[in-house]
Amino acid sequence: MDSTVTTVAEENVWGGGNNKPLGASYGKMMIWFFIVSDSLTFAGFLVAYGFARFKFADSWIIADEVFTHVPFFHGSYPMYYVAFMTFVLIISSVTMVLAVDAGHRMDKKKTTWYMFLTVLGGLVFIGSQAWEWATFIKGDYGALETKGGRIIQFQAADSGERLALKDFAKAIPGERVDHERKNGIWYYEEKALPSYSLNEVIEGAKADPNVVVRVEQLTEKGEKTVLSREDSLKKLDEAVMVVEGANLIHNEYGNRLFADLFFFITGFHGFHVSMGIMLNIIVFFNVLLGTYEKRGHYEMVEKVGLYWHFVDLVWVFVFTFFYLV
């Protein structure tokens, strides 16, 4: 008899009734435990970024000069596309709220529709992030790198506009070789050959009096320091290689640590979004098949909703740290 009473009491703790912890089921409690622990992980990453940003504040990249592209449009539109990505993710969080609400009311049709919109929003976001990564990796203007890892960029002395290497690089006969696979000349220090050799860039810069150098060091106004023509020519002697785009080793935009942290933190968040999309797709089909109607509740929709809101909230902090600060 005592054994039976004990068993019933234990079931009441986790299975419902007045003793249920915080009014939440076991599954919800575990989701909250995961969210709290994962929040600490993201917090650690962002604190590390903040430390690096503070330490190299005088040479950090200028986000408005990096994230300027919009698909299918030419020209510079600082932050427009990133703002669009953020808006889509926030809207997907709204549709998730509506899906949870419809689930509470046992409205299968609306829950299905809102879950579909949530999945669609997630796919648009992750696709946009992949495009942004590809653009960041490919690069835009190109630059030179010194032996110490510092980046040398170029701009026009008269207009102050940023110059791409193609705008002034001078073709030198015999300097380049057609690097086709059949010729066996394909790698330059284990990497694909850059569009221009170091000599072509330097000779082109020397031949054009309108070309000046700007370095990583920031002015009091938060702009790149532009050297005089004379100092620019001296600075070119420090260059050792051509850099196009960004990766974990080189970064044409400036401080290489920014690229490392950008790829790691946004990639980690992108992984979370991808997992969220997969969970939402599974729940979507379960809703469509009437699985939760048979159970008599749509709690699983609420569980994945908690995770999705967490992913959205984390992106707000990532967006603030990387793009706005």
Beta strands, then each sheet from edge to edge (+ up, - down):
strand 1: 143-146
strand 2: 151-156
strand 3: 162-163
strand 4: 187-188
strand 5: 191-192
strand 6: 211-218
strand 7: 224-226
strand 8: 239-243
sheet 1: 3+ 2- 1+ 8-
sheet 2: 3+ 2- 6+ 7-
sheet 3: 4+ 5-
end
